[in-house]
Amino acid sequence: MPIKIPSGLPAREILQKENIFVMDESRAVKQDIRPLKLAILNLMPTKIVTETQIIRLLSNTPLQIELTLLKTATHVSQNTSGEHMQAFYRTFDEVKYEKFDGLIITGAPVENLDFTEVDYWDELCAVLDWSKKNVYSTLHICWAAQAGLWHHYGIPKYSLPEKMFGVFSHRNLEPNHPLMRGFDETFVAPHSRHTEIRREDIEKCDKVEILAESDEAGVYIVASKKRRLFYVTGHSEYDAGTLAAEYFRDVSKGLDIALPKHYFPGDDPEKMPLNMWRSHAHLLFSNWLNYFVYQSTPYDLNTMEEIII
């Protein structure tokens, strides 16, 4: 089944070339079912790349999805045209009286800042508080996972001595949890971050649990025990070449950046990396959509119960 996206969104042409079924508003209104209302708060600098990556994963289910792209009002994107942002994005103030089945909050390149130093921190806190009453389930990615865990539970982040950068092996700690159904006992996923959250802090909080972790990369997936909030510290949505693009970008800037670990074949940056996490990424997003959005959200969103943290 398709995902409904705004007419003219650049992701449409890319995904159609991959034989992924997307539809515009004119076709969607002819289908007599209620689509899931999903919002993406896109905090990544390369907006179009991130839109495409996440829409690709959301499209791989039998559910119709109505997508709303959100931006911060307190920070203007420097890497995406104003025309694109004006055409396809809405601010929090424009949707704060609406309700959504699901919300995805992306990562952001602000990890080296304290949370309160981020120029849109107050706005993000407002979104996180709003989501408890107006969104059935929220998926937080990378920095957003750290921000959400800090805001909701006081779980801190810590600076790393060097960037956690590469593709790492993870253990499925809770194979019977619906989010982890179908996962192999071990699987790989990309990470690209300068900070971490720690198991010992999470274990002090009886409201969350760890579903997957890595010996090298640490905690990967955390879930609220109420099963409505999820936190993923890596970037399963990344394409095969995303880490390479980040690496070569930093090299061109003269930054001291190590090769991403377990990524380039033979650690040779001249060789094309392989996407070894694609199936895991599709499973993560489809499990979240199926078990924690579609099968759980009320048909009438106005009857939604507030999330109790």
C-alpha positions as CSV (number, residue, x, y, z in Angstrom):
1,M,0.0,0.0,0.0
2,P,1.2,3.5,-0.6
3,I,2.2,6.5,1.4
4,K,0.5,9.8,0.7
5,I,3.0,12.6,0.2
6,P,2.6,16.2,-0.9
7,S,2.5,16.7,-4.7
8,G,5.9,17.8,-6.0
9,L,8.0,16.5,-3.1
10,P,11.4,15.6,-4.6
11,A,11.3,12.2,-2.8
12,R,8.4,11.2,-5.0
13,E,10.5,10.9,-8.2
14,I,13.3,9.1,-6.5
15,L,11.0,6.5,-4.8
16,Q,9.0,5.9,-7.9
17,K,12.2,5.0,-9.7
18,E,12.8,2.4,-7.0
19,N,9.2,1.0,-7.6
20,I,8.0,2.2,-4.2
21,F,4.3,3.0,-4.3
22,V,3.6,6.6,-3.4
23,M,0.5,8.7,-4.2
24,D,-0.5,12.3,-4.2
25,E,-3.5,13.9,-2.5
26,S,-5.8,13.6,-5.6
27,R,-5.5,9.8,-5.7
28,A,-5.6,9.4,-1.9
29,V,-9.0,11.0,-1.5
30,K,-10.6,8.3,-3.6
31,Q,-9.7,5.6,-1.1
32,D,-12.3,5.0,1.5
33,I,-10.1,4.2,4.5
34,R,-8.6,6.4,7.2
35,P,-4.9,6.9,6.6
36,L,-2.6,7.0,9.5
37,K,-1.6,10.6,10.3
38,L,2.2,10.8,10.7
39,A,4.4,13.8,11.2
40,I,8.2,14.0,10.8
41,L,10.0,16.8,12.7
42,N,13.1,17.0,10.4
43,L,16.0,18.4,12.3
44,M,18.7,17.1,9.9
45,P,20.5,19.7,7.8
46,T,20.0,17.8,4.5
47,K,16.2,17.8,4.6
48,I,15.5,16.3,1.2
49,V,17.9,13.4,1.8
50,T,16.4,12.6,5.2
51,E,12.8,12.9,3.9
52,T,13.5,10.4,1.2
53,Q,15.3,8.0,3.5
54,I,12.4,7.9,6.1
55,I,9.6,7.9,3.5
56,R,11.3,4.9,1.8
57,L,11.0,3.0,5.1
58,L,7.5,4.1,5.9
59,S,6.3,3.0,2.5
60,N,7.2,-0.6,3.0
61,T,4.0,-1.6,4.9
62,P,0.3,-2.3,3.8
63,L,-0.8,0.9,5.5
64,Q,-1.9,4.2,3.9
65,I,-0.1,7.1,5.6
66,E,-0.8,10.8,5.4
67,L,2.5,12.6,6.0
68,T,3.1,16.0,7.5
69,L,6.7,17.5,7.4
70,L,7.5,19.8,10.3
71,K,10.3,22.3,10.8
72,T,11.4,24.5,13.7
73,A,10.4,28.1,13.6
74,T,13.4,29.1,15.7
75,H,16.0,27.8,13.4
76,V,16.3,28.5,9.6
77,S,17.8,25.7,7.6
78,Q,21.0,26.7,5.9
79,N,21.3,23.6,3.6
80,T,17.8,23.4,2.0
81,S,16.2,26.1,-0.1
82,G,13.6,28.4,1.4
83,E,11.3,27.5,-1.5
84,H,11.4,23.8,-0.5
85,M,10.8,24.6,3.2
86,Q,7.9,26.9,2.3
87,A,6.3,24.5,0.0
88,F,6.4,21.3,2.0
89,Y,7.0,22.1,5.7
90,R,4.8,23.4,8.5
91,T,5.8,24.8,11.9
92,F,4.7,23.4,15.2
93,D,2.4,26.4,15.7
94,E,0.6,25.4,12.6
95,V,-0.2,21.9,13.8
96,K,-0.3,22.2,17.6
97,Y,-4.1,21.9,17.6
98,E,-4.1,18.7,15.5
99,K,-3.6,15.1,16.6
100,F,-1.4,12.5,15.0
101,D,-1.2,8.7,15.1
102,G,2.6,8.9,15.0
103,L,5.5,11.3,15.2
104,I,9.2,10.8,14.1
105,I,11.8,13.2,15.4
106,T,15.1,13.0,13.5
107,G,18.7,13.5,14.7
108,A,20.5,16.8,14.5
109,P,24.1,17.9,14.3
110,V,24.1,19.6,17.7
111,E,25.3,16.9,20.0
112,N,28.4,18.8,21.2
113,L,26.1,21.5,22.6
114,D,24.4,21.2,26.0
115,F,20.7,20.8,25.4
116,T,19.8,24.3,26.6
117,E,22.4,25.8,24.2
118,V,20.5,24.5,21.1
119,D,18.7,27.5,19.6
120,Y,15.4,25.6,19.2
121,W,15.6,23.7,22.5
122,D,12.5,25.5,24.0
123,E,10.5,24.8,20.9
124,L,11.6,21.1,20.9
125,C,10.5,20.8,24.6
126,A,7.1,22.2,23.6
127,V,6.8,19.6,20.9
128,L,7.8,16.8,23.3
129,D,5.2,17.9,25.8
130,W,2.6,18.4,23.1
131,S,3.3,14.9,21.8
132,K,2.2,13.3,25.0
133,K,-1.4,14.6,24.5
134,N,-1.6,14.8,20.7
135,V,0.5,11.9,19.3
136,Y,-0.2,8.2,20.0
137,S,3.4,7.0,19.5
138,T,6.7,8.9,19.0
139,L,9.9,7.5,17.5
140,H,13.0,9.5,18.4
141,I,16.2,9.1,16.3
142,C,19.9,9.7,17.4
143,W,20.2,13.2,19.0
144,A,16.4,13.3,19.4
145,A,16.6,10.1,21.3
146,Q,19.0,11.6,23.7
147,A,17.0,14.8,23.9
148,G,13.8,12.9,24.6
149,L,15.3,10.7,27.3
150,W,16.7,13.7,29.0
151,H,13.5,15.8,28.8
152,H,11.1,13.0,29.8
153,Y,13.2,11.0,32.3
154,G,16.3,13.1,33.2
155,I,18.7,10.5,31.6
156,P,21.9,12.4,30.7
157,K,24.1,12.3,27.6
158,Y,27.9,12.1,27.8
159,S,30.6,13.4,25.4
160,L,32.7,10.7,23.7
161,P,36.5,10.9,23.3
162,E,36.0,10.3,19.6
163,K,33.0,10.2,17.2
164,M,31.0,7.0,17.3
165,F,31.2,6.5,13.6
166,G,30.5,3.3,11.5
167,V,28.4,0.2,11.3
168,F,28.2,-1.8,14.4
169,S,26.9,-5.2,15.5
170,H,24.0,-5.2,18.0
171,R,22.3,-7.8,20.2
172,N,18.5,-8.3,20.3
173,L,17.9,-8.3,24.1
174,E,14.1,-8.6,24.0
175,P,13.1,-10.8,21.0
176,N,9.5,-11.1,22.3
177,H,9.0,-7.4,22.4
178,P,6.8,-6.5,19.4
179,L,9.3,-3.8,18.2
180,M,12.0,-6.5,17.9
181,R,9.9,-9.3,16.3
182,G,11.6,-10.8,13.4
183,F,15.0,-9.4,14.3
184,D,18.0,-11.7,14.2
185,E,19.8,-12.3,17.4
186,T,22.5,-10.0,16.1
187,F,22.2,-7.3,13.5
188,V,24.1,-4.2,12.3
189,A,23.2,-0.6,12.2
190,P,25.0,2.7,11.5
191,H,26.0,5.3,14.1
192,S,27.2,8.8,13.7
193,R,27.4,10.8,16.9
194,H,29.7,12.5,19.4
195,T,27.7,11.7,22.5
196,E,26.2,8.6,24.2
197,I,23.6,7.5,26.8
198,R,24.7,4.8,29.3
199,R,23.1,1.6,30.5
200,E,23.6,2.4,34.1
201,D,21.6,5.6,33.9
202,I,18.8,3.8,32.0
203,E,18.7,1.0,34.6
204,K,18.0,3.6,37.3
205,C,14.8,4.6,35.6
206,D,12.0,2.0,36.0
207,K,9.9,3.6,33.2
208,V,12.1,2.5,30.3
209,E,13.9,-0.6,29.1
210,I,16.7,-1.4,26.7
211,L,15.7,-3.6,23.7
212,A,19.1,-3.7,21.9
213,E,22.7,-2.7,22.4
214,S,26.2,-3.0,21.0
215,D,29.4,-3.9,22.7
216,E,31.1,-1.2,20.7
217,A,28.4,1.4,20.2
218,G,26.5,1.0,23.5
219,V,22.7,1.3,24.0
220,Y,20.8,1.3,20.7
221,I,17.0,1.0,21.2
222,V,15.2,2.1,24.4
223,A,11.4,1.8,24.9
224,S,9.1,3.3,27.4
225,K,7.4,0.5,29.4
226,K,4.1,2.1,28.4
227,R,5.1,1.2,24.9
228,R,4.3,4.5,23.3
229,L,7.7,6.2,23.2
230,F,10.8,4.8,21.4
231,Y,14.4,5.9,21.3
232,V,16.9,4.8,18.7
233,T,20.5,6.1,19.1
234,G,21.7,5.2,15.6
235,H,20.7,5.9,12.0
236,S,19.0,2.8,10.6
237,E,17.4,5.1,7.9
238,Y,20.8,5.9,6.4
239,D,21.6,4.9,2.8
240,A,24.6,2.9,1.9
241,G,26.6,6.0,1.0
242,T,25.5,8.3,3.8
243,L,28.5,7.6,6.2
244,A,30.9,8.0,3.2
245,A,29.4,11.4,2.4
246,E,29.9,12.5,6.0
247,Y,33.4,11.2,6.0
248,F,34.5,12.9,2.8
249,R,32.7,16.1,3.8
250,D,34.8,16.3,7.0
251,V,38.0,15.3,5.2
252,S,37.4,18.1,2.7
253,K,37.1,20.5,5.6
254,G,40.4,19.4,7.1
255,L,38.8,17.9,10.2
256,D,40.4,15.1,12.1
257,I,38.0,12.3,11.3
258,A,38.7,8.6,11.4
259,L,37.4,6.1,8.9
260,P,33.9,4.9,9.8
261,K,34.4,1.5,11.4
262,H,33.3,-1.8,9.8
263,Y,32.1,0.2,6.8
264,F,34.3,0.5,3.7
265,P,35.3,-2.9,2.4
266,G,38.9,-3.6,3.6
267,D,38.8,-0.1,5.2
268,D,39.5,1.2,1.7
269,P,37.5,4.5,1.2
270,E,37.9,4.0,-2.6
271,K,35.6,1.0,-2.4
272,M,31.9,1.3,-2.4
273,P,30.3,0.4,1.0
274,L,27.5,-2.1,1.1
275,N,24.2,-1.6,2.9
276,M,24.1,-4.4,5.4
277,W,21.3,-2.9,7.6
278,R,18.5,-2.4,5.1
279,S,16.3,-5.3,6.2
280,H,16.7,-4.3,9.9
281,A,15.7,-0.8,9.1
282,H,12.6,-1.8,7.2
283,L,11.6,-4.2,10.0
284,L,12.2,-1.5,12.7
285,F,9.9,1.0,11.0
286,S,7.3,-1.5,10.0
287,N,7.1,-3.0,13.5
288,W,6.7,0.4,15.0
289,L,4.0,1.4,12.5
290,N,2.1,-1.9,12.8
291,Y,2.2,-2.7,16.5
292,F,2.5,0.7,18.2
293,V,0.6,3.0,15.8
294,Y,-1.8,1.1,13.5
295,Q,-3.0,-1.6,15.9
296,S,-3.0,0.7,19.0
297,T,-4.1,4.2,18.0
298,P,-7.9,5.0,18.3
299,Y,-9.9,5.4,15.1
300,D,-11.1,8.7,16.5
301,L,-7.9,10.6,17.4
302,N,-9.9,12.9,19.7
303,T,-10.4,10.0,22.1
304,M,-6.6,9.5,22.5
305,E,-5.4,9.1,26.1
306,E,-2.5,11.2,27.2
307,I,0.9,9.4,27.6
308,I,1.8,9.1,31.2
309,I,5.5,9.4,31.6
